[in-house]
């Protein structure tokens, strides 16, 4: 039987999602807890991978098991077993063919930039006390809709077969001393959001012009785009699945 887990985590203490040698990751931590409680090795497959220090307001993963359990009880036990920076919100059965990664139809991220010194947010927002032109940054975001190949924002060494992504929404807004960037797409490349944010910041500072966004994307060259902003300001915020996911069991 296949089950989905809905969870969230504070990524500060982890070297990203995916299991790695000699580094603590979110996937490894959850798999150890799940395997212990179910009494069998239980690998999990996530909707995506987050890098070191990146947070998730919502993440989904699936696992297979023949062990019988009560969903709410397993959810409760996992939360008691896991460290305080990982929370399990739901566990539900899905069809054997359902896949946390391949069935996701969209993913959304937010990025937080703190424009004032804030002693309570320095671990969770990029501290950048500079004047940024939000109008220009949003004009640059509109250009993203004109393209699908975003190789220029991808980490250089990656094994993806295509750099095509369908960006459905991208926007900056102000909220309580912070600049918030929201973006939704069907998929994202490694480092893509952080590179887009860094490019927007350079446009907002006047180091790049709005029209430069066209040239950067067309170049397909990571070196032409802006810098990669720190991971601690980035949050995987929402993952959408077909409405039939829970009903086709």
N, C-alpha and C positions, 0 to 999 in steps of 0.2 A: 504494500500500500504506500502511496505517496502523499506527503503532507507539505504544506507551506507554513513557514514561520514568518510572522511580521515582527520586526524588531527595530530598535534605534540604539545608537551608541555615540558616546563621546570619544572621538578618535585620538585624543591627546597622548594616551599611553601606548598606542599601538602603531606598529610599522605597516599600516594599511590593513586591508581586508584579507588578502590572499596569503595562505600559508607560505612561510619562507624559512630557510634554515637559519638558526641562531638569531631569530627575531620573534617577538611576541606579536601575534596578529589577531584580529577579531574572529576570523574563521576558525583558527586553531583553538581559541578559547571556548567558542560555542561547541565545536565538535567534541572536545574533551568532556564538557558537561553533559551533552546529549548522549554520548556513548556510555558514560558512567550510569546515567539514569535509566537508559534502555537496556543496558547489559550487553550491548554488542557494538562493534565499531560502526559509527554512523556518520559517513561523510555528508557534507551539505554543499549545495550548489546555489550561488547567489545570483541576484539579478544583474550584478555588476561588481566592479572592483573599485575601491577607493584607495587613494595613496596615503602615505604616512601622515598622520595628524588630521586627516579629513574626517568630518563628522557625518552622521546620517540621522536625519529626523525620521526617515522611513526607509527601511530596507526589507527586501523579501529574499528568502532562500527556501529551497526544497530539500527533503530527505526521504529516503525509502526505508521502511522497516516492516517486519512481520509481527513485531511485538505489539500486543494489545495495550492500550492505555487510555485514560480519560484526558481529553484535550485540555480542559481547564486545570486539572491537577498537574499535568506535565508542565504547563505554562507557569504555574505557581512554583513548582519545584525548581525549574530552570532559573527563575528569578532569584530564588533563595540560594542557589548554587553558584550563579554567575557573579562576577564583581559588580560593584555599584555603577560602573560606567557602561554597562550593557543591559538593556531592558527588553524582555520579550512581551509583546502586546497581544499576540494571537497565534494559535496553531489550528489549522483546519485541513481536512482531507480534500484532495483534488484527484482528478483522473490520473491514471498511470502515465499518460502522455504529457501531462502539464509540465511546463518547464519555466522556472523562475526567470531565467535569462531570455530565452527565445520567445516566450509568450508575452513579454512586456511590450506594450505598444507605445509608451512614452516614458521619459524620465525627466525630472526637473531638479535643478540645483539653485541654490541661492549663495551669494557671496556677500559678506559683510565687511565694509570698510568704516572704521571709526574715525571721524574727523576731529574729535576732541579727545583729550587724555581721559581714559576711563579705567579706573583701577579694577573694575569688575568684569571687563570684557577683553582684556589683553590676550587671554588664551583662546578667545572665540571670535575675534574680529581683527582684521589687519589695521594696525594703527598707522594712519597716514594723515598727518595734520597739515594738509596742503589744500589750497583752493582748486577745486576741480570744476570744469565747465560741464555741468550735467546735460545741458541741451546738446552740446556737441557729441557727448558720449552716447546719447540716445539716437542722434542722427547716424552715428557710426553703426549702431545696432540694427538700424533699418536696412543697412547695406547687406547684413548677414542673410537676409531673406532672399537675396538675389542669387545666392550660390548654394551648391551642395557639396563641393569638394573642399574640405577644410584641412588639407595636409599641412598647411602653413601653421596650424595651431596644434599639431600632433607632436608628441614626443618622437624624437628622431629614430631611435631604435625600437621598433614595434613590429609585430608580426601580423597586423591586420591585412585583410585581402582588399579592402576598399576604404577610402577616406571619405566616402559620401555620407552625409548626415542631413536629415530634414529638420532644420530649425523652425519650430512653430511659434516661438515667442522669445523675445529678448528685450529687457527693459531695465532701466535704472530709476530709482526713486529715493527720496530722503525720508528718514524716519528716526526721530529722537537722537540726533547727533551722529547718525550713521548714514552712509550711502549703501543701498541694498541693490544688488543685481540679481535678477531672476531670469532663468533661461530654461526652455523646454524643447526637447528634440526626441526623435525616435531612438537615437543612439548617440553616444559621445565617444570621442577618441581619447586616448590617454593624455592627460594634461591639458585637454582642450579648453575647458572652462577657465582654468587659471591663466592660460595664454590669452584668451579673449579678454579677460578682465584686465590683464597687464597692458594689452594693446589699447583698450578703452581708457585706462588711466593715463597713458602717454598722450592720447588725444585730448583728454580733459586737462592735462597740464600744458598743452600747446607744443609738446615735443613732436607730435605727429599731427597732420591735418585729417579732417574727416574723410576726404577723398582718398587718402592713403590706404584706407581699409580695402578699397577695390584692388589696388596694386599689390597689397600684401597677400590677399586671398589668391589672386591670379598667379602670383609668383610660386606658390606651393613650396615656399622656402621658410622653414621655421625661423631661420636667422633674420628674416625681414620683419617678423611680428614682434610685439612687445614682450617684456619680460614675464616670467611666470611668477605670479603673486604667491605668497606663503599659503600652505595648505590649511592652516588652522582657521582661516576665515571662510572655508568652503563647506557647504552642507548639501548632501543628497537629500532633497526635501520631499519628493513624491515619485511614486512609480505607479503607472496605470496599467491595468490588465483588462482583457475583455470581461464584460459583465457576466459571462457564462462560466467563468473560471470555477466558481464555487458550486455551480449547479450541475456541471457535467461530471459527477462522480460516479 
